[in-house]
Amino acid sequence: MIVMHSTSRWTKVLTLSLLLSAVTPPAFSDRVASQVAAPSPSASSTQTGTNNKTKDPKTVAAERKELFDKISLVTGIPWSFLAAVDQYEKTMNTVKKRSVQLTLANIYFSEAAWSGMLNPNQLDTNPRSIAFFHGYGRDGSGDQIADKSNDLDVLAAMSEILGKNGVNQENLQTNLTNYYQNPRSVLRINQFAAIYEKLGTMDVNEHAFPLPVTADYSYRSTWGDSRGWGGHRIHEGTDLFAGYGVPVRSTCYGIVEEKGWNPYGGWRIGIRDLNNIYHYYAHLSGFQKGIQPNDIVKPGQVLGWVGSSGYGKPGTSGKFPPHLHFGLYRDNGNKEWSFDPYPSLRRWEREDQQRRKK
């Protein structure tokens, strides 16, 4: 009897929601649907989940930028901010192994979040019943369907979340904080937005080897080796041995997150890239003049010079041969962990060598 009563109640609720023709679709969704054209079938199809790994990265970057420009024109939300949210979601999809069936966008909504936590139909695509159950799902393409595998629908939903009560900077930050409930997420998105705003492009896939490939250097895989100074620990990077003063270069497009002294790493600098990976450069002899936290850097840009600083108080140097300690750290939204940078270093070295031959 209890089960029958519960089923009957939910049937009545669902029937009522479907009859609510007075529910007005949100303004952002209307504006996106009426003013933003869906991607052309020849370029992509939001219904098929085309795999962009088969497409040229520059083409994908240009298509994504065009899409965010159009959404920005309609909603008033800066394209760089939309792109930053989407890119952050992409990085979270990677580390959390979340699957999205979108073509250009990467924003993830669970079925419950999209349709509404109390919606008895967790696969609901009706914008009106979704709105009744306070789900995030919206119709941004104008087909009267709220499809979380449709780029425009997903971006309309996120635009409404971000633009609640207005799209000025204060409201955007408040809405971002309320949605993610995680200061770390908000920081990352603002960092990504600053990078996109400064560069004016989403074509940011290029990397560089941290030392000039013309320099005299040597390195091997040392990640995971034992280290003893300051207590037993593993080596969280790769050591590239070179002479004092060899330029240390940015390996990526990114933002300077840390700069200064670290007892282990000496004079060190940290760059956050758009894949939410932290690039760590340690034991420097000094920094490039003028470089400061929150600066935007490009691959190959000089950050400082090889040295032997570290293992002590500020200024300590010479306890080991000069070298660059280079580390990579991945972020899952709550914490970071190191992973072996050696394969990336080998790949970037080959790419730099190939560019020199052209």
C-alpha positions, 0 to 999 in steps of 0.5 A: 500500500505504501508503494502504491500511494507513493507511485500515485502521488508522483504520477499526480505531480508529474501530470500537474507539471506537464499541464503547466503551460503557464510556465515561462521559459527563462529569458536567457534560453529564449534569447539564445534560441532566437539569436544563436544559430546552431552549428552547421551539420557539416562542421558538427552535430550536437546530436551525434557527439562528434569526436573532436579528437579527429579534427584539427585542434586549431579548427576546434579552437576556432569553432569553440571561440565562435560559439562563445562569442555568439553566446556572449553577444546574446547574454552579455557574459564575456566570452572569456568567462564562458570559455573558462567555465567550459574549459574548467568543466573539461578538465574535471571531466578528464580527472573524474572520468565523466562522459559528455556527448557534446560537440564543442562544449564540455559542461557536465550536468548530471541527469538529476541536476538537469531534470530536477532532483525531485523530477520522477523522470530523470531523463526528462527533456521537456523544458516546462516540466524541468523548470517546474522541478527546478532543474537546470535544463534549458532549450537553447536551440529553439526545438522545444527540447532541453537536451543535455547533449546539445551544445546550445541547450547546455550553454543556455543553461549555464548562461542562466546560472551565471547571469542570474540577477545580471551579468556584471562582474560582482553577480558573475562571481557570486553566481559562480561561487553559489554554483560550484560551492568550491573556492578552488573551482572559482579561482581556477575559472578566474585564472582561465578567464584571465588567460583567454582575455589576455590572449584573445584566442582558444588556440593554446595547445602549443608547448615548449621544452623548458630549456633551449634545445640548443643548450648543453643539457642532460636529463633522464626519468627521475620521478619517484626516486627517493629524496632525503633532505627534509625527511624521506620523500619521493622526487616529484619531478625530472631534473634537467642538468645544465650550466648556471644561467641557461634560460628557463622557459615557460612550457605552456600558455598559462598564468603565474600562480607562484613565485618566490622562495621555497625551502626545498625548491629554492627560487621557484616559479609555478605556472597554471595552464588551461588543462589545470596542470601546474608546471613547477620550475625550481632551483633557479638562480633568478627570475626574469625581470618584471615577471609577477604572479598573475602574469600571463605567459606563453610557451618559450617565454623566459621565466628565469635561469638555471641555478642551484638554489634551495635546501635551506633558508632564502638565498641558500645555494650550491648544495648540489650541481646546477639544474632545473627541477621540473614538475607537473601536478594535476588538479581534481578540484579538491587536491593536486598530485604529481605525475611523471613529467618525463614523457611530456618533456620528451614530446616537447623536446621533439616538437622544439627540434622539429620547429627548428628544422622548418 
